[in-house]
Amino acid sequence: MTEEAPVLPVDRRLLGALARTPNVVRAARQLGIGRDRAVYRLRRLGRLLGRPVATTRHGGPGGGTTTLTALGRRLARDAAGGRARANRWVGEYRRGPPPSVDLGEGRSLEVAFHAHERHSVTVEVDPEAWVLARHPVELSARNAVRAIVAAVRRRADGTAVVAVRWGSGTVRATVTVGSVRRLGLAPGRRVVLYAKATAVRRVD
């Protein structure tokens, strides 16, 4: 396995679907992709990780079963845990321009959706939507969060979850293990997180 080849979001969703439905055709249908693409994703992932993530038994009334290996089940659990720990905040909508959500403590996030002025809204940013940098850089992303690394947790799929302190709260970002090494990410490191306004989703 190479550190620069993490599990992609589509692979995480596929593993999660197979954990619920041990049939690759039905799992692929849940994701809106074809069976052949699903099989390709599973084989590709196994090659990248050096071990299979699923085994297939052909035949039977259901057309065969695809069962996750121990590695596949662990990756599926990691994916489910990552969704549960997605960054979520409650704030007050401000029309702008540009529109934003005031989160208190001098924190705010620019957004691309519309709501009533000063209406309470809940927003979320997927951990994989953040881009980390050690120093401010010029990007199209409208949100720049200055924070301090609190913890780095490496995962079996070649990625790492970086938890950073932002005010009294925590932001979690998913990066490759290679990026952790390249940026020297460790507790106490000051970083800047970037996210597009379109990545800030309203969830209430």
C-alpha positions in Angstrom: 0.0 0.0 0.0 1.3 3.5 -0.8 0.6 6.4 1.6 -0.5 8.5 -1.3 -3.4 6.2 -2.3 -6.2 6.7 0.3 -9.6 5.2 0.1 -11.8 7.5 -2.0 -15.3 8.6 -1.0 -17.0 6.3 -3.6 -15.0 3.4 -2.1 -16.2 4.2 1.4 -19.8 4.4 0.3 -19.4 1.1 -1.6 -18.0 -0.7 1.4 -20.7 0.7 3.6 -23.4 -0.5 1.2 -21.8 -4.0 1.1 -21.8 -4.1 4.9 -25.6 -3.6 4.8 -26.2 -5.7 1.6 -23.8 -8.5 0.8 -24.6 -8.4 -2.9 -22.4 -6.3 -5.2 -25.3 -5.7 -7.7 -27.6 -4.3 -5.1 -24.9 -2.4 -3.4 -23.9 -0.8 -6.7 -27.5 0.1 -7.4 -27.7 1.9 -4.1 -24.8 4.1 -5.2 -26.1 4.6 -8.7 -23.2 2.9 -10.4 -22.9 -0.3 -12.5 -21.8 -3.7 -11.2 -18.7 -3.7 -13.3 -17.5 -0.4 -11.9 -18.2 -1.6 -8.4 -16.2 -4.8 -9.0 -13.4 -2.7 -10.4 -13.4 -0.4 -7.3 -13.1 -3.3 -5.0 -10.3 -5.0 -6.9 -8.4 -1.6 -7.2 -8.8 -1.0 -3.5 -7.5 -4.5 -2.7 -4.4 -3.9 -4.9 -3.7 -0.5 -3.3 -4.0 -1.9 0.2 -2.2 -5.1 -0.5 -5.0 -7.3 0.8 -8.6 -8.0 -0.5 -11.4 -6.0 1.0 -14.1 -8.4 -0.1 -14.6 -12.0 -1.3 -17.2 -13.2 -3.8 -19.1 -16.4 -4.0 -20.8 -17.0 -7.3 -24.2 -18.7 -7.9 -27.1 -19.3 -5.7 -30.7 -17.9 -5.8 -29.5 -14.4 -5.2 -26.8 -14.5 -7.9 -24.0 -14.8 -5.5 -22.7 -12.9 -2.4 -19.9 -10.5 -1.8 -18.6 -10.5 1.7 -16.3 -8.0 3.3 -13.0 -9.2 4.7 -11.8 -8.1 8.2 -10.0 -5.2 6.5 -13.1 -4.3 4.5 -15.3 -4.3 7.6 -12.8 -2.1 9.5 -12.8 0.4 6.6 -16.6 0.4 6.5 -16.7 1.1 10.2 -14.2 3.9 9.8 -16.3 5.4 7.0 -19.4 5.3 9.2 -17.6 6.8 12.1 -16.3 9.6 9.9 -19.8 10.5 8.9 -21.0 10.5 12.5 -18.1 12.9 13.4 -18.7 15.3 10.6 -18.2 19.0 11.6 -21.5 20.5 12.6 -22.4 23.8 14.1 -25.4 25.9 14.9 -25.2 29.6 14.0 -27.1 32.7 12.9 -27.5 33.4 9.2 -26.3 36.8 7.9 -27.3 37.8 4.4 -24.1 39.7 3.7 -22.8 40.1 1.1 -21.4 37.6 1.1 -23.9 35.4 3.0 -22.4 33.7 6.1 -23.3 31.9 9.3 -22.1 33.6 12.5 -21.0 30.8 14.9 -20.0 33.0 17.8 -16.6 33.6 19.4 -15.6 35.6 16.4 -16.1 32.6 14.1 -18.1 32.5 10.9 -18.4 30.5 7.7 -19.3 31.9 4.3 -22.1 29.9 2.7 -23.7 29.5 -0.7 -27.3 29.0 0.4 -30.0 31.4 1.4 -32.0 31.7 4.6 -33.9 34.3 6.6 -31.8 37.1 8.1 -30.6 36.1 11.7 -32.4 32.8 11.4 -30.8 30.0 13.4 -29.4 27.3 11.0 -27.3 24.2 11.4 -24.4 23.7 9.0 -21.9 21.0 8.3 -18.6 20.6 6.5 -17.5 17.1 5.5 -14.0 16.3 6.9 -12.8 15.5 3.4 -13.9 19.0 2.1 -11.2 20.8 4.1 -7.8 21.7 2.6 -4.9 22.2 5.1 -1.9 24.5 4.8 0.8 25.5 7.2 0.7 29.1 6.0 -2.0 31.4 4.4 -2.2 30.8 0.6 -4.3 32.4 -2.1 -7.2 30.1 -3.0 -10.7 30.4 -4.5 -12.1 28.9 -1.2 -13.8 31.6 0.8 -13.4 30.1 4.2 -10.0 30.2 5.9 -9.9 28.9 9.5 -6.8 29.5 11.6 -6.5 26.7 14.1 -4.0 24.6 16.1 -3.6 20.8 15.6 -4.9 18.9 18.7 -4.5 15.3 17.5 -3.7 13.2 14.5 -5.2 9.7 14.1 -3.9 7.5 11.3 -6.4 5.0 9.7 -5.9 1.7 8.0 -6.8 3.1 4.6 -3.8 5.4 4.2 -5.6 8.5 5.5 -5.5 10.4 8.7 -8.1 12.4 10.7 -6.6 15.7 11.9 -8.5 17.3 14.8 -7.8 21.0 15.3 -9.0 23.5 17.9 -11.1 26.3 16.6 -12.2 28.6 19.4 -13.8 26.3 22.0 -14.7 23.8 19.3 -13.0 21.2 17.1 -12.7 20.8 13.4 -11.9 17.4 11.9 -10.2 17.2 8.5 -9.2 14.1 6.5 -5.9 14.1 4.7 -3.4 11.5 3.4 -0.7 10.1 5.7 1.7 11.6 3.2 0.3 15.0 3.8 0.7 14.6 7.5 4.3 13.9 7.0 4.9 16.6 4.4 3.2 19.3 6.4 4.6 18.1 9.7 1.2 17.9 11.3 1.4 17.2 15.0 -0.2 18.5 18.2 0.6 22.2 18.6 1.2 22.9 14.9 -0.6 26.1 13.7 -2.5 25.5 10.5 -5.0 27.2 8.2 -8.0 25.2 6.9 -9.7 26.2 3.7 -13.2 25.2 2.5 -15.4 26.5 -0.3 -18.6 28.2 0.6 -20.4 25.5 -1.4 -18.9 22.9 1.0 -20.8 24.4 3.9 -24.1 22.5 3.8 -27.3 23.4 5.6 -28.6 20.3 7.4 -31.6 21.5 9.4 
